[in-house]
């Protein structure tokens, strides 16, 4: 699906300390990841689940400093399903883990790569302060630790 507009997006994904998401999918530190089960509906238990471009207005406070944060590159397809319009959460079938670690560095990865030619031009419209984990976002949501 290569075009002048790019063919991929970045998803910010939270996993627990065992590298597992809410649906029981285990993620590698880097490399290919695929949902163990996938349905084309809104049920996040059956698919991978993340925040497109990391742009969201909220997630639970405890997630900011617990578990692990992953950035997954996934192709634009009919398998990307918007499950939460307000918080920009999406379900998807598969992708490649391109970053894993903490929230702040995951945000920096998205900021540094969102304009790469392989990605949808939609990423260029996202401002750094809108990306969960960026310094501006953490300040705005009262999540900066000293």
QUIDAZI-V708311 format. One record per residue. RES is the residue in one letter. SS is DSSP state (helix for helix, strand for strand, loop for the rest). BURIAL is + if it has 16 or more other ideal C-beta (glycine too) atoms within 10 Angstrom, else -. D_FIRST is the distance of its C-alpha to the first C-alpha in Angstrom with 1 decimal. Layout:
res->[RES	RES]
ss->[SS	SS]
burial->[BURIAL	BURIAL]
d_first->[D_FIRST	D_FIRST]
This chain:
res->[X	X	X	X	X	X	X	X	X	X	X	X	X	X	X	X	X	X	X	X	X	X	X	X	X	X	X	X	X	X	X	X	X	X	X	X	X	X	X	X	X	X	X	X	X	X	X	X	X	X	X	X	X	X	X	X	X	X	X	X	X	X	X	X	X	X	X	X	X	X	X	X	X	X	X	X	X	X	X	X	X	X	X	X	X	X	X	X	X	X	X	X	X	X	X	X	X	X	X	X	X	X	X	X	X	X	X	X	X	X	X	X	X	X	X	X	X	X	X	X	X	X	X	X	X	X	X	X	X	X	X	X	X	X	X	X	X	X	X	X	X	X	X	X	X	X]
ss->[loop	loop	loop	loop	loop	loop	loop	strand	strand	strand	strand	strand	strand	strand	strand	loop	loop	loop	loop	strand	loop	loop	loop	loop	loop	strand	loop	loop	loop	loop	strand	strand	strand	strand	loop	loop	loop	loop	loop	loop	loop	loop	loop	loop	loop	loop	loop	strand	strand	strand	strand	strand	loop	loop	strand	loop	loop	loop	loop	loop	helix	helix	helix	helix	helix	loop	loop	strand	strand	strand	strand	strand	strand	strand	strand	loop	loop	loop	loop	loop	strand	strand	strand	strand	loop	loop	loop	loop	strand	strand	strand	strand	loop	strand	strand	strand	strand	strand	strand	strand	strand	loop	helix	helix	helix	helix	helix	helix	helix	helix	helix	helix	helix	loop	loop	loop	loop	loop	strand	loop	helix	helix	helix	helix	helix	loop	loop	helix	helix	helix	strand	loop	loop	loop	helix	helix	helix	helix	helix	helix	loop	loop	loop	loop	loop	loop]
burial->[-	-	-	-	-	+	-	+	+	+	+	+	+	+	+	-	-	-	+	-	+	-	+	-	+	-	+	-	-	-	-	-	+	-	+	-	-	+	-	-	-	-	-	+	-	+	+	+	+	+	+	+	+	+	+	+	-	-	+	-	-	-	-	+	-	-	+	+	+	+	+	+	+	+	+	+	-	-	+	+	+	-	-	-	-	-	-	+	+	+	+	+	+	+	+	-	+	+	+	+	-	-	+	+	-	+	+	+	+	+	+	-	+	+	-	-	-	-	+	+	-	-	+	-	-	+	-	+	-	+	+	+	+	+	-	-	+	+	-	-	-	-	+	-	-	-]
d_first->[0.0	3.8	6.4	10.0	9.9	8.4	6.1	9.3	12.7	16.1	18.4	22.2	23.8	27.5	29.0	32.7	34.9	33.9	30.1	29.6	28.0	29.5	28.0	29.5	26.3	27.4	25.2	25.7	26.7	23.6	20.9	18.9	19.9	19.3	21.2	24.2	23.9	21.2	21.8	19.8	22.7	24.3	26.2	25.3	27.3	24.5	21.5	20.9	22.0	21.6	21.8	18.7	19.4	22.9	23.9	26.7	30.2	31.6	31.8	35.0	37.2	37.8	34.1	34.4	36.6	36.3	33.8	30.8	27.8	24.4	21.2	18.1	14.6	12.1	8.4	8.0	8.5	11.6	13.4	14.1	17.4	19.7	23.1	25.2	24.8	27.8	26.9	23.0	22.7	19.6	19.3	16.4	16.3	15.6	14.9	16.8	20.1	20.2	23.6	26.5	29.9	31.4	30.2	31.2	29.4	26.2	26.4	27.0	23.9	21.7	23.8	23.5	19.8	18.3	18.0	16.3	13.6	11.0	11.6	11.2	14.1	15.8	17.1	19.2	21.1	22.4	25.9	27.2	30.0	27.6	26.2	28.2	30.3	30.5	34.2	34.2	32.6	35.1	38.0	37.0	37.0	40.1	38.6	39.7	41.9	44.7]
